[in-house]
Amino acid sequence: MTFELQSLFERRLVPGDLAIYHSDKPWTPKMRGLLDKMIIELAQTFGWRIYLSELVQRQIARWHNSKEKLHLIKQLGEAVYLAAQVAHEEAQLPVTDPELRALKPQAVSELRRLLRQSRAVFNQYRNRRPSDQEVREWFRKTIKTSPKSFPFWSRNIPSLLQYAERRARVQQIALGGIPPARLFDEWGADIYHLSPKTFRRSVSGLPKLPA
């Protein structure tokens, strides 16, 4: 969880702040504010799992020791509560992350490469069909051992495997039965508890990130 949060945080930093992040210099208030905002935003998706991150634990400790930051503890709790409501289909998550629009082409391209490999592997199973567990483990291992080939999905392995676990057509995915762009939409729809069509339209309506 900490690795995923750090990767997402680095991608949101401007070059100057990114240089500070990789140095021994103290963080700017802007950087700390960005991290605070990102933690609360991601808690809506990760739910209680957000607390497993040591990075989040350190931030909560800072919030607890600052009277001006106490409201962030309340907001984090509300975000986790919303995630639980979504899990029980009592609420829907708003699609507000502009990175989804900017990174969709990259994510789809990586899926196309991943599915090309999975077809080559699982089409060789002539005498028996691979189990769902075998397919999910292959996806996990392939992505984890090739982060440079799958940078987007290496940061989103848990949600991708969670989506695959809930699907009855995981073998169809492995054999390339679902187009990459549609697979991305179904993955996002699974996270936000929306229909693929609604998720796709929501992503298309997000503002473009500055170049």
N, CA and C atoms as a LAMMPS dump frame, in Angstrom:
ITEM: TIMESTEP
0
ITEM: NUMBER OF ATOMS
633
ITEM: BOX BOUNDS ff ff ff
-5.0000000000000000e+02 5.0000000000000000e+02
-5.0000000000000000e+02 5.0000000000000000e+02
-5.0000000000000000e+02 5.0000000000000000e+02
ITEM: ATOMS id mol type element x y z
1 1 1 N 0.825 -1.205 0
2 1 2 C 0 0 0
3 1 3 C 0.864 1.262 0
4 2 1 N 1.917 1.295 0.822
5 2 2 C 2.783 2.472 0.871
6 2 3 C 3.442 2.731 -0.475
7 3 1 N 3.901 1.652 -1.132
8 3 2 C 4.548 1.801 -2.439
9 3 3 C 3.585 2.408 -3.447
10 4 1 N 2.333 1.953 -3.447
11 4 2 C 1.34 2.491 -4.381
12 4 3 C 1.109 3.975 -4.123
13 5 1 N 0.973 4.354 -2.87
14 5 2 C 0.743 5.756 -2.537
15 5 3 C 1.933 6.619 -2.941
16 6 1 N 3.138 6.136 -2.685
17 6 2 C 4.332 6.901 -3.046
18 6 3 C 4.429 7.084 -4.555
19 7 1 N 4.103 6.048 -5.304
20 7 2 C 4.164 6.136 -6.768
21 7 3 C 3.152 7.152 -7.284
22 8 1 N 1.955 7.127 -6.749
23 8 2 C 0.929 8.08 -7.159
24 8 3 C 1.328 9.504 -6.787
25 9 1 N 1.896 9.661 -5.602
26 9 2 C 2.3 10.983 -5.142
27 9 3 C 3.389 11.569 -6.03
28 10 1 N 4.384 10.754 -6.382
29 10 2 C 5.479 11.224 -7.234
30 10 3 C 4.951 11.708 -8.58
31 11 1 N 3.965 11.008 -9.127
32 11 2 C 3.427 11.388 -10.445
33 11 3 C 2.677 12.711 -10.399
34 12 1 N 2.254 13.12 -9.226
35 12 2 C 1.498 14.373 -9.121
36 12 3 C 2.386 15.571 -8.807
37 13 1 N 3.652 15.323 -8.53
38 13 2 C 4.552 16.415 -8.19
39 13 3 C 5.093 17.107 -9.438
40 14 1 N 5.204 18.417 -9.373
41 14 2 C 5.859 19.154 -10.452
42 14 3 C 7.357 18.894 -10.348
43 15 1 N 8.135 19.104 -11.422
44 15 2 C 9.569 18.765 -11.407
45 15 3 C 10.341 19.315 -10.217
46 16 1 N 10.094 20.571 -9.854
47 16 2 C 10.828 21.159 -8.732
48 16 3 C 10.546 20.443 -7.423
49 17 1 N 9.277 20.141 -7.167
50 17 2 C 8.904 19.445 -5.936
51 17 3 C 9.374 17.99 -5.966
52 18 1 N 9.399 17.4 -7.16
53 18 2 C 9.877 16.023 -7.276
54 18 3 C 11.356 15.935 -6.903
55 19 1 N 12.126 16.969 -7.281
56 19 2 C 13.552 17.01 -6.93
57 19 3 C 13.718 17.105 -5.409
58 20 1 N 12.869 17.89 -4.777
59 20 2 C 12.91 18.003 -3.312
60 20 3 C 12.562 16.659 -2.678
61 21 1 N 11.574 15.99 -3.233
62 21 2 C 11.113 14.699 -2.705
63 21 3 C 12.256 13.675 -2.688
64 22 1 N 13.105 13.733 -3.714
65 22 2 C 14.206 12.775 -3.823
66 22 3 C 15.501 13.286 -3.191
67 23 1 N 15.407 14.375 -2.45
68 23 2 C 16.578 14.923 -1.772
69 23 3 C 16.343 14.896 -0.264
70 24 1 N 17.276 15.468 0.464
71 24 2 C 17.15 15.559 1.923
72 24 3 C 16.523 16.88 2.359
73 25 1 N 16.097 17.681 1.394
74 25 2 C 15.503 18.977 1.73
75 25 3 C 14.116 18.789 2.343
76 26 1 N 13.705 19.691 3.226
77 26 2 C 12.366 19.596 3.826
78 26 3 C 11.271 19.839 2.781
79 27 1 N 10.167 19.181 2.958
80 27 2 C 9.044 19.344 2.035
81 27 3 C 8.444 20.74 2.175
82 28 1 N 7.902 21.239 1.097
83 28 2 C 7.196 22.519 1.114
84 28 3 C 5.774 22.286 1.632
85 29 1 N 5.126 23.334 2.149
86 29 2 C 3.723 23.201 2.581
87 29 3 C 2.821 22.713 1.45
88 30 1 N 3.131 23.114 0.222
89 30 2 C 2.346 22.674 -0.926
90 30 3 C 2.423 21.16 -1.097
91 31 1 N 3.611 20.598 -0.916
92 31 2 C 3.795 19.155 -1.059
93 31 3 C 3.027 18.402 0.026
94 32 1 N 3.107 18.889 1.257
95 32 2 C 2.398 18.218 2.348
96 32 3 C 0.885 18.331 2.158
97 33 1 N 0.442 19.466 1.654
98 33 2 C -0.987 19.633 1.392
99 33 3 C -1.463 18.699 0.302
100 34 1 N -0.633 18.51 -0.707
101 34 2 C -0.97 17.595 -1.799
102 34 3 C -1.079 16.164 -1.288
103 35 1 N -0.16 15.766 -0.421
104 35 2 C -0.2 14.416 0.132
105 35 3 C -1.443 14.22 0.998
106 36 1 N -1.759 15.217 1.815
107 36 2 C -2.963 15.128 2.646
108 36 3 C -4.208 14.924 1.788
109 37 1 N -4.32 15.719 0.748
110 37 2 C -5.478 15.639 -0.141
111 37 3 C -5.543 14.287 -0.84
112 38 1 N -4.394 13.78 -1.261
113 38 2 C -4.366 12.519 -1.988
114 38 3 C -4.757 11.352 -1.089
115 39 1 N -4.303 11.362 0.158
116 39 2 C -4.631 10.287 1.093
117 39 3 C -6.14 10.201 1.303
118 40 1 N -6.772 11.332 1.514
119 40 2 C -8.218 11.345 1.74
120 40 3 C -8.956 10.921 0.473
121 41 1 N -8.476 11.358 -0.663
122 41 2 C -9.098 10.982 -1.944
123 41 3 C -9.021 9.475 -2.164
124 42 1 N -7.839 8.889 -1.925
125 42 2 C -7.658 7.462 -2.171
126 42 3 C -8.367 6.606 -1.136
127 43 1 N -8.608 7.156 0.046
128 43 2 C -9.329 6.408 1.081
129 43 3 C -10.744 6.066 0.627
130 44 1 N -11.291 6.873 -0.272
131 44 2 C -12.626 6.584 -0.801
132 44 3 C -12.634 5.298 -1.61
133 45 1 N -11.483 4.946 -2.171
134 45 2 C -11.367 3.728 -2.973
135 45 3 C -10.815 2.565 -2.155
136 46 1 N -9.717 2.816 -1.401
137 46 2 C -9.071 1.742 -0.649
138 46 3 C -9.806 1.386 0.64
139 47 1 N -10.615 2.326 1.163
140 47 2 C -11.321 2.053 2.405
141 47 3 C -10.36 1.85 3.563
142 48 1 N -10.683 0.904 4.462
143 48 2 C -9.876 0.678 5.667
144 48 3 C -8.442 0.3 5.344
145 49 1 N -8.178 -0.21 4.15
146 49 2 C -6.818 -0.628 3.788
147 49 3 C -5.847 0.552 3.748
148 50 1 N -6.377 1.763 3.646
149 50 2 C -5.517 2.936 3.611
150 50 3 C -4.69 3.031 4.895
151 51 1 N -5.251 2.511 6.008
152 51 2 C -4.558 2.581 7.295
153 51 3 C -3.36 1.63 7.374
154 52 1 N -3.238 0.706 6.427
155 52 2 C -2.129 -0.235 6.432
156 52 3 C -0.819 0.409 5.983
157 53 1 N -0.922 1.559 5.356
158 53 2 C 0.27 2.248 4.849
159 53 3 C 0.997 2.979 5.971
160 54 1 N 2.298 2.733 6.08
161 54 2 C 3.1 3.455 7.073
162 54 3 C 3.138 4.946 6.766
163 55 1 N 3.09 5.281 5.481
164 55 2 C 3.071 6.685 5.081
165 55 3 C 1.818 7.368 5.629
166 56 1 N 0.692 6.707 5.516
167 56 2 C -0.563 7.264 6.029
168 56 3 C -0.518 7.354 7.552
169 57 1 N 0.029 6.348 8.195
170 57 2 C 0.122 6.358 9.657
171 57 3 C 0.948 7.547 10.142
172 58 1 N 2.043 7.846 9.429
173 58 2 C 2.878 8.988 9.812
174 58 3 C 2.122 10.299 9.637
175 59 1 N 1.35 10.397 8.557
176 59 2 C 0.586 11.618 8.326
177 59 3 C -0.495 11.798 9.384
178 60 1 N -1.17 10.709 9.747
179 60 2 C -2.207 10.8 10.781
180 60 3 C -1.6 11.284 12.098
181 61 1 N -0.395 10.793 12.403
182 61 2 C 0.285 11.24 13.624
183 61 3 C 0.546 12.745 13.567
184 62 1 N 0.936 13.248 12.396
185 62 2 C 1.169 14.689 12.248
186 62 3 C -0.144 15.463 12.405
187 63 1 N -1.209 14.937 11.811
188 63 2 C -2.509 15.599 11.938
189 63 3 C -2.929 15.647 13.412
190 64 1 N -2.716 14.544 14.109
191 64 2 C -3.138 14.435 15.51
192 64 3 C -2.416 15.46 16.387
193 65 1 N -1.185 15.777 16.02
194 65 2 C -0.388 16.693 16.831
195 65 3 C -0.536 18.155 16.421
196 66 1 N -1.39 18.416 15.45
197 66 2 C -1.591 19.792 14.985
198 66 3 C -3.075 20.147 15.038
199 67 1 N -3.412 21.154 15.829
200 67 2 C -4.808 21.559 15.964
201 67 3 C -5.396 21.981 14.622
202 68 1 N -4.543 22.57 13.763
203 68 2 C -5.009 23.043 12.458
204 68 3 C -5.283 21.877 11.493
205 69 1 N -4.808 20.673 11.824
206 69 2 C -4.966 19.52 10.93
207 69 3 C -6.013 18.513 11.423
208 70 1 N -6.645 18.782 12.544
209 70 2 C -7.581 17.809 13.104
210 70 3 C -8.734 17.495 12.164
211 71 1 N -9.125 18.484 11.357
212 71 2 C -10.248 18.256 10.441
213 71 3 C -9.919 17.187 9.402
214 72 1 N -8.618 16.979 9.156
215 72 2 C -8.222 15.964 8.174
216 72 3 C -8.491 14.555 8.701
217 73 1 N -8.358 14.37 10.013
218 73 2 C -8.682 13.072 10.6
219 73 3 C -10.168 12.776 10.408
220 74 1 N -10.998 13.779 10.591
221 74 2 C -12.434 13.614 10.381
222 74 3 C -12.736 13.305 8.917
223 75 1 N -12.091 14.036 8.005
224 75 2 C -12.32 13.811 6.574
225 75 3 C -11.88 12.417 6.144
226 76 1 N -10.758 11.94 6.728
227 76 2 C -10.282 10.596 6.4
228 76 3 C -11.292 9.543 6.852
229 77 1 N -11.818 9.716 8.054
230 77 2 C -12.832 8.784 8.55
231 77 3 C -14.07 8.777 7.671
232 78 1 N -14.478 9.957 7.215
233 78 2 C -15.649 10.055 6.339
234 78 3 C -15.385 9.382 4.994
235 79 1 N -14.145 9.497 4.504
236 79 2 C -13.789 8.872 3.231
237 79 3 C -13.816 7.347 3.351
238 80 1 N -13.302 6.819 4.465
239 80 2 C -13.323 5.372 4.7
240 80 3 C -14.761 4.888 4.845
241 81 1 N -15.587 5.684 5.517
242 81 2 C -17.005 5.334 5.67
243 81 3 C -17.705 5.294 4.313
244 82 1 N -17.379 6.234 3.447
245 82 2 C -17.955 6.243 2.103
246 82 3 C -17.549 4.987 1.339
247 83 1 N -16.29 4.577 1.475
248 83 2 C -15.829 3.358 0.808
249 83 3 C -16.63 2.148 1.287
250 84 1 N -16.937 2.105 2.581
251 84 2 C -17.733 0.999 3.117
252 84 3 C -19.159 1.046 2.573
253 85 1 N -19.718 2.247 2.458
254 85 2 C -21.062 2.379 1.882
255 85 3 C -21.084 1.903 0.437
256 86 1 N -20.043 2.262 -0.304
257 86 2 C -19.958 1.837 -1.698
258 86 3 C -19.88 0.315 -1.781
259 87 1 N -19.109 -0.291 -0.891
260 87 2 C -18.965 -1.746 -0.882
261 87 3 C -20.294 -2.436 -0.637
262 88 1 N -21.167 -1.78 0.116
263 88 2 C -22.49 -2.344 0.413
264 88 3 C -23.578 -1.779 -0.507
265 89 1 N -23.118 -1.102 -1.578
266 89 2 C -24.019 -0.565 -2.602
267 89 3 C -25.035 0.426 -2.027
268 90 1 N -24.583 1.185 -1.031
269 90 2 C -25.418 2.23 -0.45
270 90 3 C -25.022 3.617 -0.952
271 91 1 N -23.948 3.664 -1.747
272 91 2 C -23.485 4.945 -2.287
273 91 3 C -22.633 4.661 -3.518
274 92 1 N -22.314 5.724 -4.261
275 92 2 C -21.45 5.626 -5.429
276 92 3 C -20.303 6.613 -5.277
277 93 1 N -19.137 6.198 -5.757
278 93 2 C -17.98 7.087 -5.697
279 93 3 C -18.013 8.093 -6.843
280 94 1 N -17.68 9.342 -6.575
281 94 2 C -17.551 10.298 -7.669
282 94 3 C -16.238 10.066 -8.418
283 95 1 N -16.266 10.128 -9.726
284 95 2 C -15.057 9.976 -10.537
285 95 3 C -14.469 11.372 -10.725
286 96 1 N -13.441 11.691 -9.944
287 96 2 C -12.905 13.061 -9.944
288 96 3 C -11.417 13.133 -10.266
289 97 1 N -10.736 12.005 -10.362
290 97 2 C -9.281 12.007 -10.565
291 97 3 C -8.954 12.278 -12.032
292 98 1 N -8.416 13.463 -12.366
293 98 2 C -8.117 13.778 -13.767
294 98 3 C -7.047 12.878 -14.373
295 99 1 N -6.254 12.206 -13.513
296 99 2 C -5.213 11.312 -14.034
297 99 3 C -5.814 10.137 -14.796
298 100 1 N -7.053 9.768 -14.452
299 100 2 C -7.687 8.656 -15.148
300 100 3 C -7.819 8.945 -16.638
301 101 1 N -8.155 10.187 -16.949
302 101 2 C -8.283 10.557 -18.362
303 101 3 C -6.914 10.602 -19.032
304 102 1 N -5.934 11.177 -18.342
305 102 2 C -4.601 11.328 -18.928
306 102 3 C -3.909 9.981 -19.113
307 103 1 N -4.168 9.041 -18.194
308 103 2 C -3.437 7.768 -18.216
309 103 3 C -4.195 6.637 -18.901
310 104 1 N -5.433 6.886 -19.289
311 104 2 C -6.192 5.801 -19.919
312 104 3 C -5.498 5.24 -21.166
313 105 1 N -4.99 6.07 -22.087
314 105 2 C -4.304 5.502 -23.267
315 105 3 C -3.142 4.599 -22.885
316 106 1 N -2.365 5.019 -21.872
317 106 2 C -1.239 4.196 -21.418
318 106 3 C -1.734 2.89 -20.819
319 107 1 N -2.778 2.973 -19.988
320 107 2 C -3.316 1.776 -19.34
321 107 3 C -3.85 0.786 -20.361
322 108 1 N -4.534 1.288 -21.37
323 108 2 C -5.092 0.415 -22.41
324 108 3 C -3.973 -0.217 -23.229
325 109 1 N -2.932 0.56 -23.525
326 109 2 C -1.799 0.03 -24.271
327 109 3 C -1.106 -1.091 -23.491
328 110 1 N -0.953 -0.893 -22.184
329 110 2 C -0.346 -1.935 -21.352
330 110 3 C -1.222 -3.181 -21.319
331 111 1 N -2.538 -2.994 -21.254
332 111 2 C -3.453 -4.139 -21.269
333 111 3 C -3.343 -4.908 -22.578
334 112 1 N -3.206 -4.173 -23.659
335 112 2 C -3.08 -4.822 -24.97
336 112 3 C -1.827 -5.716 -24.983
337 113 1 N -0.727 -5.197 -24.436
338 113 2 C 0.516 -5.973 -24.365
339 113 3 C 0.362 -7.166 -23.419
340 114 1 N -0.288 -6.934 -22.279
341 114 2 C -0.48 -7.995 -21.289
342 114 3 C -1.362 -9.117 -21.831
343 115 1 N -2.432 -8.758 -22.506
344 115 2 C -3.364 -9.763 -23.028
345 115 3 C -2.751 -10.533 -24.199
346 116 1 N -1.866 -9.876 -24.935
347 116 2 C -1.168 -10.583 -26.013
348 116 3 C -0.31 -11.711 -25.42
349 117 1 N 0.33 -11.41 -24.297
350 117 2 C 1.143 -12.421 -23.626
351 117 3 C 0.276 -13.52 -23.02
352 118 1 N -0.834 -13.124 -22.399
353 118 2 C -1.693 -14.13 -21.75
354 118 3 C -2.305 -15.075 -22.773
355 119 1 N -2.659 -14.562 -23.939
356 119 2 C -3.2 -15.449 -24.984
357 119 3 C -2.156 -16.486 -25.397
358 120 1 N -0.919 -16.027 -25.555
359 120 2 C 0.146 -16.941 -25.971
360 120 3 C 0.378 -18.03 -24.932
361 121 1 N 0.237 -17.67 -23.652
362 121 2 C 0.471 -18.639 -22.579
363 121 3 C -0.697 -19.603 -22.435
364 122 1 N -1.904 -19.076 -22.327
365 122 2 C -3.046 -19.923 -21.974
366 122 3 C -3.661 -20.649 -23.167
367 123 1 N -3.326 -20.241 -24.372
368 123 2 C -3.769 -21.013 -25.54
369 123 3 C -3.023 -22.344 -25.637
370 124 1 N -1.932 -22.474 -24.883
371 124 2 C -1.175 -23.72 -24.889
372 124 3 C -1.8 -24.79 -23.981
373 125 1 N -2.793 -24.393 -23.189
374 125 2 C -3.464 -25.352 -22.306
375 125 3 C -4.486 -26.141 -23.121
376 126 1 N -4.006 -27.137 -23.83
377 126 2 C -4.885 -27.883 -24.739
378 126 3 C -5.697 -28.958 -24.016
379 127 1 N -5.091 -29.614 -23.031
380 127 2 C -5.743 -30.749 -22.378
381 127 3 C -6.674 -30.346 -21.245
382 128 1 N -6.514 -29.151 -20.735
383 128 2 C -7.389 -28.688 -19.647
384 128 3 C -7.446 -27.168 -19.648
385 129 1 N -8.479 -26.65 -19.035
386 129 2 C -8.6 -25.198 -18.912
387 129 3 C -7.887 -24.75 -17.641
388 130 1 N -7.152 -23.649 -17.688
389 130 2 C -6.489 -23.161 -16.463
390 130 3 C -7.539 -22.717 -15.446
391 131 1 N -7.239 -22.878 -14.189
392 131 2 C -8.167 -22.437 -13.145
393 131 3 C -8.143 -20.922 -13.038
394 132 1 N -9.187 -20.368 -12.438
395 132 2 C -9.23 -18.918 -12.236
396 132 3 C -8.044 -18.459 -11.388
397 133 1 N -7.689 -19.258 -10.385
398 133 2 C -6.571 -18.909 -9.518
399 133 3 C -5.263 -18.866 -10.302
400 134 1 N -5.083 -19.81 -11.212
401 134 2 C -3.87 -19.828 -12.04
402 134 3 C -3.791 -18.573 -12.896
403 135 1 N -4.919 -18.179 -13.444
404 135 2 C -4.952 -16.997 -14.305
405 135 3 C -4.631 -15.746 -13.508
406 136 1 N -5.258 -15.584 -12.347
407 136 2 C -5.007 -14.397 -11.523
408 136 3 C -3.557 -14.35 -11.059
409 137 1 N -2.998 -15.498 -10.689
410 137 2 C -1.615 -15.54 -10.232
411 137 3 C -0.664 -15.201 -11.377
412 138 1 N -1.009 -15.632 -12.585
413 138 2 C -0.164 -15.305 -13.736
414 138 3 C -0.158 -13.795 -13.97
415 139 1 N -1.34 -13.171 -13.908
416 139 2 C -1.422 -11.726 -14.075
417 139 3 C -0.593 -11.021 -13.002
418 140 1 N -0.748 -11.441 -11.754
419 140 2 C -0.043 -10.799 -10.646
420 140 3 C 1.467 -10.905 -10.834
421 141 1 N 1.949 -12.108 -11.133
422 141 2 C 3.384 -12.336 -11.266
423 141 3 C 3.951 -11.608 -12.478
424 142 1 N 3.246 -11.638 -13.594
425 142 2 C 3.729 -11.005 -14.819
426 142 3 C 3.872 -9.501 -14.646
427 143 1 N 2.876 -8.881 -14.026
428 143 2 C 2.913 -7.431 -13.828
429 143 3 C 3.968 -7.058 -12.798
430 144 1 N 4.005 -7.801 -11.69
431 144 2 C 4.918 -7.462 -10.597
432 144 3 C 6.379 -7.586 -11.011
433 145 1 N 6.682 -8.562 -11.858
434 145 2 C 8.075 -8.769 -12.263
435 145 3 C 8.487 -7.914 -13.451
436 146 1 N 7.532 -7.166 -14.028
437 146 2 C 7.847 -6.306 -15.179
438 146 3 C 7.255 -4.912 -15
439 147 1 N 7.64 -4.194 -13.932
440 147 2 C 7.052 -2.875 -13.674
441 147 3 C 7.337 -1.855 -14.769
442 148 1 N 8.457 -2.025 -15.487
443 148 2 C 8.765 -1.082 -16.556
444 148 3 C 7.874 -1.308 -17.774
445 149 1 N 7.433 -2.534 -17.966
446 149 2 C 6.54 -2.838 -19.088
447 149 3 C 5.1 -2.489 -18.76
448 150 1 N 4.76 -2.526 -17.452
449 150 2 C 3.382 -2.272 -17.033
450 150 3 C 3.366 -1.284 -15.862
451 151 1 N 3.856 -0.051 -16.075
452 151 2 C 3.938 0.908 -14.964
453 151 3 C 2.577 1.263 -14.356
454 152 1 N 1.55 1.408 -15.203
455 152 2 C 0.227 1.75 -14.664
456 152 3 C -0.322 0.613 -13.822
457 153 1 N -0.295 -0.597 -14.381
458 153 2 C -0.905 -1.731 -13.686
459 153 3 C -0.049 -2.232 -12.534
460 154 1 N 1.239 -1.951 -12.539
461 154 2 C 2.067 -2.335 -11.389
462 154 3 C 1.666 -1.532 -10.162
463 155 1 N 1.078 -0.346 -10.379
464 155 2 C 0.588 0.473 -9.264
465 155 3 C -0.852 0.134 -8.915
466 156 1 N -1.482 -0.688 -9.736
467 156 2 C -2.899 -0.997 -9.518
468 156 3 C -3.169 -2.499 -9.498
469 157 1 N -2.155 -3.278 -9.107
470 157 2 C -2.321 -4.73 -9.061
471 157 3 C -3.477 -5.153 -8.142
472 158 1 N -3.574 -4.621 -6.906
473 158 2 C -4.649 -5.088 -6.015
474 158 3 C -6.04 -4.907 -6.606
475 159 1 N -6.304 -3.729 -7.161
476 159 2 C -7.648 -3.487 -7.705
477 159 3 C -7.905 -4.306 -8.961
478 160 1 N -6.866 -4.543 -9.772
479 160 2 C -7.034 -5.366 -10.975
480 160 3 C -7.348 -6.804 -10.589
481 161 1 N -6.631 -7.349 -9.602
482 161 2 C -6.88 -8.723 -9.172
483 161 3 C -8.226 -8.844 -8.469
484 162 1 N -8.592 -7.804 -7.732
485 162 2 C -9.904 -7.805 -7.076
486 162 3 C -11.012 -7.827 -8.115
487 163 1 N -10.834 -7.05 -9.16
488 163 2 C -11.805 -7.04 -10.265
489 163 3 C -11.869 -8.416 -10.924
490 164 1 N -10.698 -9.018 -11.19
491 164 2 C -10.661 -10.328 -11.838
492 164 3 C -11.284 -11.401 -10.959
493 165 1 N -11.104 -11.27 -9.655
494 165 2 C -11.652 -12.268 -8.725
495 165 3 C -13.174 -12.232 -8.697
496 166 1 N -13.733 -11.038 -8.888
497 166 2 C -15.189 -10.921 -8.843
498 166 3 C -15.849 -11.284 -10.161
499 167 1 N -15.037 -11.417 -11.206
500 167 2 C -15.598 -11.711 -12.519
501 167 3 C -15.68 -13.209 -12.755
502 168 1 N -16.751 -13.622 -13.406
503 168 2 C -16.905 -15.041 -13.746
504 168 3 C -16.186 -15.358 -15.047
505 169 1 N -15.711 -14.316 -15.745
506 169 2 C -15.105 -14.515 -17.063
507 169 3 C -13.61 -14.255 -17.057
508 170 1 N -12.949 -14.584 -15.937
509 170 2 C -11.523 -14.292 -15.842
510 170 3 C -10.735 -15.048 -16.907
511 171 1 N -11.175 -16.262 -17.249
512 171 2 C -10.486 -17.017 -18.301
513 171 3 C -10.72 -16.376 -19.669
514 172 1 N -11.886 -15.793 -19.838
515 172 2 C -12.163 -15.086 -21.091
516 172 3 C -11.234 -13.88 -21.23
517 173 1 N -10.954 -13.224 -20.109
518 173 2 C -10.024 -12.094 -20.118
519 173 3 C -8.643 -12.573 -20.558
520 174 1 N -8.185 -13.675 -19.949
521 174 2 C -6.848 -14.187 -20.234
522 174 3 C -6.687 -14.589 -21.687
523 175 1 N -7.761 -15.065 -22.302
524 175 2 C -7.69 -15.509 -23.691
525 175 3 C -7.994 -14.386 -24.682
526 176 1 N -8.09 -13.151 -24.161
527 176 2 C -8.283 -12.001 -25.037
528 176 3 C -9.697 -11.822 -25.531
529 177 1 N -10.66 -12.353 -24.776
530 177 2 C -12.049 -12.259 -25.21
531 177 3 C -12.692 -10.912 -24.953
532 178 1 N -12.001 -10.042 -24.207
533 178 2 C -12.523 -8.709 -23.912
534 178 3 C -11.512 -7.68 -24.414
535 179 1 N -11.894 -6.762 -25.284
536 179 2 C -10.966 -5.748 -25.807
537 179 3 C -10.347 -4.925 -24.676
538 180 1 N -9.096 -4.512 -24.813
539 180 2 C -8.4 -3.77 -23.747
540 180 3 C -9.145 -2.526 -23.261
541 181 1 N -9.685 -1.724 -24.183
542 181 2 C -10.385 -0.499 -23.773
543 181 3 C -11.623 -0.834 -22.956
544 182 1 N -12.337 -1.858 -23.358
545 182 2 C -13.522 -2.282 -22.603
546 182 3 C -13.123 -2.839 -21.243
547 183 1 N -12.004 -3.543 -21.2
548 183 2 C -11.519 -4.097 -19.942
549 183 3 C -11.166 -2.986 -18.963
550 184 1 N -10.546 -1.923 -19.46
551 184 2 C -10.227 -0.771 -18.608
552 184 3 C -11.501 -0.168 -18.033
553 185 1 N -12.516 -0.005 -18.874
554 185 2 C -13.776 0.576 -18.415
555 185 3 C -14.453 -0.314 -17.379
556 186 1 N -14.392 -1.626 -17.575
557 186 2 C -15.007 -2.544 -16.617
558 186 3 C -14.244 -2.54 -15.297
559 187 1 N -12.909 -2.442 -15.377
560 187 2 C -12.095 -2.347 -14.161
561 187 3 C -12.463 -1.096 -13.374
562 188 1 N -12.525 0.05 -14.047
563 188 2 C -12.872 1.294 -13.366
564 188 3 C -14.282 1.27 -12.824
565 189 1 N -15.198 0.699 -13.589
566 189 2 C -16.593 0.599 -13.148
567 189 3 C -16.697 -0.256 -11.891
568 190 1 N -15.855 -1.296 -11.814
569 190 2 C -15.862 -2.169 -10.639
570 190 3 C -15.398 -1.408 -9.4
571 191 1 N -14.393 -0.557 -9.561
572 191 2 C -13.885 0.219 -8.428
573 191 3 C -14.92 1.222 -7.942
574 192 1 N -15.53 1.93 -8.883
575 192 2 C -16.446 3.015 -8.528
576 192 3 C -17.895 2.563 -8.39
577 193 1 N -18.143 1.275 -8.617
578 193 2 C -19.502 0.726 -8.541
579 193 3 C -20.449 1.468 -9.486
580 194 1 N -19.989 1.617 -10.711
581 194 2 C -20.78 2.24 -11.765
582 194 3 C -20.914 1.257 -12.912
583 195 1 N -21.73 1.599 -13.891
584 195 2 C -21.757 0.802 -15.112
585 195 3 C -20.54 1.199 -15.944
586 196 1 N -20.012 0.286 -16.78
587 196 2 C -18.87 0.648 -17.628
588 196 3 C -19.143 1.879 -18.479
589 197 1 N -20.364 2.011 -18.963
590 197 2 C -20.721 3.156 -19.805
591 197 3 C -20.64 4.455 -19.018
592 198 1 N -21.174 4.438 -17.783
593 198 2 C -21.139 5.638 -16.943
594 198 3 C -19.71 6 -16.572
595 199 1 N -18.893 4.987 -16.26
596 199 2 C -17.496 5.246 -15.92
597 199 3 C -16.769 5.848 -17.113
598 200 1 N -16.976 5.282 -18.304
599 200 2 C -16.305 5.78 -19.508
600 200 3 C -16.676 7.237 -19.769
601 201 1 N -17.944 7.569 -19.63
602 201 2 C -18.383 8.947 -19.849
603 201 3 C -17.821 9.879 -18.772
604 202 1 N -17.749 9.398 -17.54
605 202 2 C -17.214 10.222 -16.453
606 202 3 C -15.745 10.545 -16.693
607 203 1 N -14.973 9.549 -17.148
608 203 2 C -13.552 9.765 -17.428
609 203 3 C -13.382 10.742 -18.584
610 204 1 N -14.216 10.601 -19.605
611 204 2 C -14.125 11.506 -20.776
612 204 3 C -14.446 12.946 -20.388
613 205 1 N -15.259 13.116 -19.359
614 205 2 C -15.655 14.456 -18.932
615 205 3 C -14.705 15.103 -17.945
616 206 1 N -13.674 14.385 -17.52
617 206 2 C -12.706 14.95 -16.574
618 206 3 C -11.858 16.016 -17.248
619 207 1 N -11.396 17.016 -16.504
620 207 2 C -10.532 18.05 -17.113
621 207 3 C -9.185 17.473 -17.506
622 208 1 N -8.589 18.045 -18.552
623 208 2 C -7.274 17.62 -18.981
624 208 3 C -6.223 18.183 -18.019
625 209 1 N -5.216 17.367 -17.739
626 209 2 C -4.112 17.838 -16.907
627 209 3 C -3.242 18.803 -17.715
628 210 1 N -2.677 19.817 -17.059
629 210 2 C -1.791 20.728 -17.789
630 210 3 C -0.563 19.996 -18.294
631 211 1 N -0.12 20.367 -19.506
632 211 2 C 1.057 19.709 -20.085
633 211 3 C 2.31 20.077 -19.324
